[in-house]
Amino acid sequence: MLIIQMKFLQAILSVFHYSINFVQMQRSFLDTPIEFLKGVGPMRAEALKKELRIFTFDDLLNLFPFRYVDRTKFYRISEINEDMPYVQLRGKISHGELVGEGRAKRYVARFTDGFDTIELVWFQGWRWMQGKFSAGTEYIVFGKPTAFNRKFNMAHPEVEAVNEDNLKLNSALQAVYPSTETLKNKGLDSNGIRRLQTTLVSQLNNHLTETLPDYLVKENNFVPKEEAVKQIHFPTGNAELAKARARLKFEELFYLQLKLLKQKTIRSATTRGFVFSKVGDYFNNFYKDHLPFPLTGAQKRVVKEIRVDAGSGKQMNRLLQGDVGSGKTMVAMLSMLIALDNGYQACIMAPTEILANQHFVSLTETLGPLGLHIKLLTGSTKVKERRKIHADLLSGELQILVGTHALIEDIVQFKNLGLAVIDEQHRFGVAQRAKLRDKNKLGGNNNALAPHILIMTATPIPRTLAMTLYGDLDVSVIDEMPPGRKPIKTTHMTDNQRLRMFGFMKEQIALGRQIYVVYPLIQESEKLDYKNLMEGFDSIEREFPLPKYQISIVHGKQDAQRKEMEMQRFVKGQTQIMVATTVIEVGVNVPNASVMVIESTERFGLSQLHQLRGRVGRGAEQSFCVLMSSFKLSKESQIRIETMCRTNDGFEIADVDMKLRGPGDIEGTQQSGILNLKIADLSQDVKILQDARIIASKILDEDPDFQKPENFILSKQLEEQSKGKTVWSKVG
């Protein structure tokens, strides 16, 4: 019996070793340097590495197409209309000649399908086009038709002589790949990259192992991994392409969620935090006697969530989302008072000196009756004051420190930092946030408990993006505005209505209000035909002359002292108009400022427009936002402006913004490293993301360490992904 068991065990081990060797062989193929692929070579390899971060066969396979062109149909010229994106024609080139002089010179060829004629035009590279085509040869032409003088032409089309191979290729959906000018100069435009993919995919031959557990593949009716990769590059039809995309999108989002949830589980189990066991005199006295306004229901709910977190013995890592003016700062203050009640220090880090100053003023004024020791530390803090701050921090006398990046300098050490608040978190890198979190470990105390972390953002984040960027954090949302706030009225005006806009500004100043005028640029740009700050300042000075009107000017190129002086003139009401760049996007709180004029609105993203608008509407009076733009707008600019005029809801605005720009372009998301998605699109794949998260969560609940044999593959894949491969391609 023992001999039989031993033989059985040997058989299992043999299969296991074979499987390991097979996987290693596959990895060896996938890890082959890209220069060894036929058609690449050293020079092209260098360009692929530099331009698209493609180092290996695996990287190239993961360069997915960003769209597909339907090459299944040949059109007649008579069927063309200007709304068609791209069309494919088949016929002959009857005549070609150079037309025009100097810079207007171009090569024009007449193409006929036997019934009608269309002009093919090359404005660049025309020297190479002469003599390229022969009259008796049949060609396939592919490009975008454009109407000019009631006739259609096609600029810089793809032209290939008809042969058996390209007729076969052009009978399917054709992938279009990202490229760059450098790559195109080396013959690696989309067609060139597709040829490389053809060579590589033909060599797969079971080199791609399954990367999902068998039960997930079966339960979701997914196609096998290798089949999905083949179909994504060379789809045999729309149905096959849909199945491949569904499989690969799920896999990408599933492993992303599995990784985030696994990190959260590990941190929760291993990272201890200070126990805030009580709510004491600081909190209670302030809440009962000095609270400047009643808390909203949403604020009360979030404070309770923070209290539960901080009292659990585990380190809190909570993201606090709230629209501009929703009262996040008050929640942060109350949280800091809880820390102080339990004998710990607190700090708040802001990305700019303006915002740090604003927090310092707000804290000292609001918490003044409690007699707390609060200090400000920024790059402008004098050396003598810095030394005093450092000493008071180490002794524990300094209770709350407000500052910028200066807080994370190694010399800044706390006696017992219990709570760190990070405001406008997207402006800080991951490493910077980690340094603040590790402050209690300075001085060699590696067993120090981690301070609780409260991350605040006034930039509304769509739910799908929050699940992806902050899937390992607990998320709180203040979704209720303080009572009595009037919604900001937003209107759109074009440059030809400027006198009307100036008249409105004078009416508001006559009522005692103050006005922001924001420009996108500081100095004139040769490439961008937009109003700039200095030109705008001059025109406003002419329209609003001294001494009747006083104007401040604030921009990023001023030194900190001048900037602060100009800001304070406006805060104190000594100036009626502040002309500024987006430096005032956050951190300025002037309740009497009731008008925000945004020049060259088309230059701003939706999220930034919403942030700028949030600088007004802070007092009891009706506030206004005027969006100034040129008369001619792109479709995307029209959507942004219409959205701003229609709603004040930051989360609705964030959803529109993500659909317009894509998640990777939303401010701050690229630095996270998470959104280098290869194929998933968070603006479209909400359902896939939700399903992936639910499934990942269920697996971790049942098998947190992947001990079940069917889940070994999950551990292996997470290990592969942790090697830090970055793929820069993305499918829309």
URFEN-V852731 format. One record per backbone hydrogen bond with DSSP energy under -0.5 kcal/mol. CO is the residue of the C=O (numbers start at 1). NH is the residue of the N-H. E is the energy in kcal/mol with one decimal. If there is no record, write none. Layout:
BEGIN
CO;NH;E
CO;NH;E
END
This chain:
BEGIN
1;5;-2.3
2;6;-2.4
3;7;-2.4
4;8;-2.4
5;9;-2.6
6;10;-2.5
7;11;-2.2
8;12;-2.2
9;13;-2.7
10;14;-2.4
11;15;-2.2
12;16;-2.7
13;17;-2.9
14;18;-2.4
15;19;-2.6
16;20;-2.4
17;21;-2.7
18;22;-2.8
19;23;-2.6
20;24;-2.5
21;25;-2.4
22;26;-2.3
23;27;-2.9
24;28;-2.5
25;29;-2.0
26;30;-2.6
27;31;-2.7
29;32;-1.5
30;58;-2.6
32;57;-1.6
33;36;-1.9
34;37;-1.8
35;41;-1.0
37;40;-2.1
37;41;-0.6
40;44;-0.7
41;45;-2.2
42;46;-2.1
43;47;-1.7
44;48;-2.8
45;49;-2.4
46;50;-2.3
47;51;-2.9
48;52;-1.8
48;54;-1.8
49;53;-1.0
52;728;-0.5
53;55;-0.7
55;34;-2.6
56;60;-1.8
57;61;-2.4
58;62;-1.7
60;63;-1.7
62;64;-1.4
66;732;-0.8
67;176;-2.4
69;71;-1.1
69;174;-3.3
73;75;-0.5
76;79;-1.7
77;80;-1.4
81;84;-1.6
87;143;-1.9
88;75;-3.1
89;141;-2.4
91;139;-3.8
92;94;-0.7
92;112;-2.9
95;110;-3.1
97;108;-2.9
99;106;-2.5
101;104;-1.8
102;105;-1.6
106;99;-3.2
106;108;-0.5
107;122;-2.4
108;97;-2.3
109;111;-0.6
109;120;-3.3
110;94;-2.2
110;95;-0.9
111;118;-2.5
112;92;-2.3
116;113;-1.6
118;111;-3.0
119;154;-2.2
120;109;-2.8
121;156;-3.2
122;107;-2.3
125;128;-1.1
125;129;-0.6
126;129;-0.7
126;130;-1.0
129;132;-2.1
134;137;-1.2
137;93;-0.6
138;162;-2.8
139;91;-2.2
139;141;-0.5
140;160;-2.2
141;89;-3.1
142;158;-3.1
143;87;-2.9
143;145;-0.5
144;155;-0.6
146;153;-2.7
148;151;-1.5
151;148;-3.5
152;119;-1.3
153;146;-2.7
154;121;-2.5
158;142;-2.4
160;140;-3.4
163;167;-1.9
164;168;-1.5
165;169;-2.4
166;170;-2.6
168;171;-1.3
169;172;-1.0
172;71;-1.3
173;175;-0.5
174;69;-3.0
176;66;-2.1
176;67;-1.0
180;184;-2.7
181;185;-2.1
182;186;-0.5
183;186;-1.1
183;188;-3.0
184;187;-1.8
189;193;-2.5
190;194;-2.3
191;195;-1.9
192;196;-1.6
193;197;-2.4
194;198;-2.2
195;199;-1.9
196;200;-2.5
197;201;-3.2
198;202;-1.7
200;203;-1.5
201;204;-1.4
204;207;-0.8
207;209;-0.7
213;216;-0.8
213;217;-1.9
214;218;-2.5
215;219;-2.5
216;220;-1.7
217;222;-2.3
218;221;-1.0
224;228;-2.3
225;229;-2.3
226;230;-2.3
227;231;-2.4
228;232;-2.0
229;233;-1.4
230;234;-2.8
235;173;-0.5
237;241;-2.1
238;242;-2.4
239;243;-1.9
240;244;-2.1
241;245;-2.6
242;246;-2.3
243;247;-2.1
244;248;-2.5
245;249;-2.8
246;250;-2.0
247;251;-2.2
248;252;-2.2
249;253;-2.4
250;254;-3.1
251;255;-2.3
252;256;-1.6
253;257;-2.4
254;258;-2.8
255;259;-2.2
256;260;-2.2
257;261;-2.9
258;262;-2.2
259;263;-2.3
260;264;-2.2
261;265;-2.3
262;266;-2.6
263;267;-2.8
264;268;-2.5
265;269;-1.8
266;270;-2.2
267;271;-2.7
270;272;-0.8
271;315;-1.7
272;450;-1.6
274;276;-0.8
275;277;-1.4
278;280;-0.5
280;284;-2.6
281;285;-3.1
282;286;-2.0
283;287;-2.9
284;288;-2.5
285;289;-2.6
285;290;-0.6
286;290;-1.9
286;291;-1.1
296;300;-2.3
297;301;-2.1
298;302;-2.1
299;303;-2.5
300;304;-2.0
301;305;-2.0
302;306;-2.4
303;307;-2.4
304;308;-2.3
305;309;-2.2
306;310;-2.9
307;311;-1.1
309;312;-1.6
310;276;-2.9
313;273;-1.8
316;453;-3.0
317;474;-2.2
318;320;-0.5
318;455;-3.0
319;321;-0.7
319;476;-3.2
320;457;-2.1
321;478;-3.0
323;326;-2.1
325;482;-0.6
327;331;-1.3
328;332;-2.3
329;333;-2.4
330;334;-2.4
331;335;-2.1
332;336;-2.3
333;337;-2.1
334;338;-1.6
335;339;-1.7
336;340;-2.5
337;341;-2.5
338;342;-1.1
339;342;-0.7
339;344;-2.3
340;343;-2.0
345;418;-2.7
345;419;-1.4
346;401;-1.9
347;421;-2.7
348;403;-2.2
349;423;-2.8
352;356;-2.5
353;357;-3.0
354;358;-2.1
355;359;-2.5
356;360;-2.4
357;361;-2.8
358;362;-2.5
359;363;-2.9
360;364;-2.7
361;365;-2.4
362;366;-2.5
363;367;-2.7
367;370;-1.9
367;372;-0.6
368;371;-2.1
372;374;-0.9
373;399;-1.5
373;400;-1.9
375;402;-2.9
377;404;-1.4
378;381;-1.4
382;386;-2.4
383;387;-2.4
384;388;-1.7
385;389;-2.3
386;390;-2.9
387;391;-2.3
388;392;-2.5
389;393;-2.3
390;394;-1.9
391;395;-1.9
392;396;-1.0
392;397;-0.8
392;398;-2.0
393;415;-1.3
397;399;-0.6
399;346;-2.5
400;375;-2.0
401;348;-2.2
402;377;-3.0
403;350;-2.8
404;407;-2.1
405;408;-1.8
406;409;-1.3
409;412;-1.6
411;413;-0.9
416;345;-2.6
418;452;-2.7
419;347;-1.9
420;454;-2.5
421;349;-2.9
421;423;-0.6
422;456;-3.4
424;427;-2.1
425;428;-2.3
429;433;-1.9
430;434;-2.2
431;435;-1.9
432;436;-1.5
433;437;-2.1
434;438;-1.8
436;439;-1.4
437;451;-0.7
438;441;-2.2
439;442;-1.4
441;444;-0.8
442;445;-0.6
444;446;-1.6
445;448;-1.4
450;274;-0.7
452;420;-2.9
453;318;-2.3
453;455;-0.5
454;422;-2.5
454;456;-0.5
455;320;-4.1
456;425;-1.7
457;322;-1.6
458;460;-0.9
460;462;-0.5
462;466;-2.6
463;467;-2.4
464;468;-1.0
465;469;-3.6
466;470;-2.2
470;473;-2.0
474;319;-3.1
476;321;-3.1
477;479;-1.1
478;323;-0.8
482;485;-1.2
488;490;-0.6
489;625;-2.6
491;627;-3.1
493;629;-1.5
494;497;-2.6
495;498;-1.5
497;501;-1.9
498;502;-2.7
499;503;-2.2
500;504;-2.0
501;505;-2.2
502;506;-2.2
503;507;-1.9
504;508;-2.1
505;509;-2.3
506;510;-2.2
507;511;-1.0
508;513;-2.4
509;512;-1.9
514;594;-1.6
514;595;-1.3
515;578;-2.8
516;597;-2.9
517;580;-2.7
518;599;-2.9
521;533;-2.4
522;534;-1.2
527;529;-0.5
528;525;-0.5
528;530;-1.6
532;536;-2.7
533;537;-2.8
534;538;-2.0
535;539;-2.0
536;540;-2.3
537;541;-2.4
538;542;-1.9
539;543;-1.8
540;544;-2.7
545;549;-1.7
550;576;-1.8
550;577;-1.6
552;579;-2.9
554;581;-1.3
555;558;-1.5
559;563;-2.5
560;564;-2.5
561;565;-2.2
562;566;-2.5
563;567;-2.4
564;568;-2.7
565;569;-1.9
566;570;-1.4
567;571;-2.7
568;572;-2.6
569;574;-2.3
569;575;-1.0
570;573;-1.3
576;515;-2.9
577;552;-3.1
577;579;-0.6
578;517;-3.0
578;580;-0.6
579;554;-2.3
580;519;-2.5
581;584;-1.4
582;585;-2.2
587;589;-0.5
588;590;-0.5
589;591;-0.5
590;593;-2.2
592;514;-1.6
592;594;-0.7
593;617;-0.6
594;624;-3.4
595;516;-2.7
595;597;-0.5
596;598;-0.6
596;626;-3.0
597;518;-2.9
597;599;-0.6
598;628;-2.6
600;603;-2.6
601;604;-2.1
605;609;-2.3
606;610;-2.5
607;611;-2.1
608;612;-2.5
609;613;-2.5
610;614;-1.5
612;615;-1.9
613;616;-1.8
615;590;-0.5
623;489;-2.3
624;596;-2.2
625;491;-2.6
625;627;-0.6
626;598;-2.8
626;628;-0.8
627;493;-2.7
628;601;-3.2
629;495;-1.4
631;633;-0.6
634;638;-2.2
635;639;-1.9
636;640;-2.2
637;641;-2.6
638;642;-2.6
639;643;-2.4
640;644;-2.2
641;645;-2.2
642;646;-1.6
643;647;-2.1
648;650;-0.7
649;653;-2.2
650;654;-2.2
651;655;-1.8
652;656;-1.9
653;657;-2.6
654;658;-2.3
655;659;-1.9
656;660;-2.1
657;661;-2.9
658;662;-2.2
662;665;-1.3
663;666;-1.0
666;669;-2.3
669;672;-0.9
669;675;-0.6
670;673;-1.3
673;676;-0.5
675;677;-1.8
681;684;-1.7
681;685;-3.1
685;689;-2.4
686;690;-2.6
687;691;-2.6
688;692;-2.7
689;693;-2.3
690;694;-2.2
691;695;-2.5
692;696;-2.4
693;697;-2.5
694;698;-2.1
695;699;-2.3
696;700;-2.1
697;701;-2.0
698;702;-2.0
699;703;-2.9
703;706;-1.8
708;711;-2.1
709;712;-1.4
711;714;-1.1
711;715;-1.2
712;716;-2.0
713;717;-2.4
714;718;-2.3
715;719;-2.0
716;720;-2.1
717;721;-2.5
718;722;-1.6
720;723;-1.3
721;724;-1.3
725;727;-0.5
726;728;-0.5
END
